[in-house]
Structure formats: C-alpha cells, structure tokens
Amino acid sequence: MVDGSGRAMACVEDLGVGVHACTLFEGDEEWLDSVAVFVRVGLERGERVLYIMDGHAQDELIAMLEETGLVLAPALA
C-alpha cells in the first residue's frame, strides 16, 4: 500500500467521516504499512481510531506501530 510516493497517505486522507475502506496487501510489511497509515491519519485528525484485531496480540500490534514512528501512548490513555 505504501510505495514511497505518498499515494497511500493521500488516499486515506481523502476518506470522509463514516467511510469504510478495505485494503488488500501481500505480506506482513504491506499489512503493517496500511494499518500504520490508517492509524496515523486518524490520530492526526483527532479522530477515534478502531482497529479490529486479527491474529496479532494487542501489545504486539502496539509495539509494531510504534516502530513505524507512531506515538500511541496519548491516544491509548
């Protein structure tokens, strides 16, 4: 989803309130990139962000997202 061109970020930024999105990805790296972009844009907008868990444990997902540069502690508090 993220190819360095910023297209993924722009696509997510264009989503309106209440709009649902479905992303397709190949492998863990693309999955994490797509989740990180979605979470980043939502938090930057001051929105509540909901991620329905898959096979990853919550602590594992939080750690992986923080490794992408997201600061999640304030949003999780």
C-alpha positions in Angstrom: 0.0 0.0 0.0 2.8 2.4 0.8 5.2 2.8 -2.2 7.1 5.9 -1.1 5.1 8.2 -3.3 2.7 9.2 -0.6 -0.2 7.8 -2.5 -1.4 5.6 0.3 -1.4 8.5 2.7 -3.3 10.7 0.2 -5.9 8.0 -0.3 -6.5 7.7 3.4 -6.6 11.4 3.9 -9.3 11.6 1.3 -11.6 9.3 3.2 -14.6 11.1 4.7 -16.1 10.6 8.2 -18.0 7.3 8.3 -16.5 5.9 5.2 -15.1 2.4 5.4 -12.1 1.2 3.5 -10.8 -2.2 2.5 -7.2 -2.7 1.8 -5.5 -5.7 0.2 -1.9 -6.5 0.9 0.7 -9.1 0.3 2.7 -10.0 3.4 3.3 -8.5 6.8 5.2 -5.4 5.6 2.3 -4.2 3.4 -0.2 -5.1 6.1 1.7 -3.0 8.7 2.2 -0.1 6.3 -1.5 0.0 5.6 -2.5 -0.1 9.3 0.1 2.5 10.2 -1.1 4.9 7.6 -4.8 4.5 8.7 -3.9 5.0 12.4 -1.6 7.9 11.7 -4.1 9.9 9.6 -6.9 9.2 12.1 -4.8 10.4 15.1 -3.6 13.4 13.2 -7.3 14.4 12.6 -8.1 13.9 16.3 -10.4 11.0 15.5 -11.1 7.9 17.4 -9.4 5.0 15.7 -10.8 1.5 15.9 -8.8 -1.5 14.6 -10.4 -4.9 14.8 -7.7 -7.3 15.9 -6.6 -10.1 13.7 -4.0 -12.8 14.7 -1.7 -10.3 16.5 -1.8 -9.7 20.2 -2.6 -6.1 21.2 0.8 -5.5 22.8 2.5 -6.9 19.7 0.5 -4.6 17.4 1.2 -1.5 19.6 4.9 -2.3 19.5 4.9 -2.8 15.8 3.0 0.5 15.2 5.4 2.4 17.5 8.3 1.0 15.5 6.9 2.9 12.4 7.2 6.1 14.4 3.7 6.4 15.8 3.3 7.8 19.3 0.4 5.9 20.7 0.5 6.5 24.5 -1.6 9.7 24.4 -4.3 8.1 22.3 -4.4 4.9 24.4 -4.7 6.9 27.7 
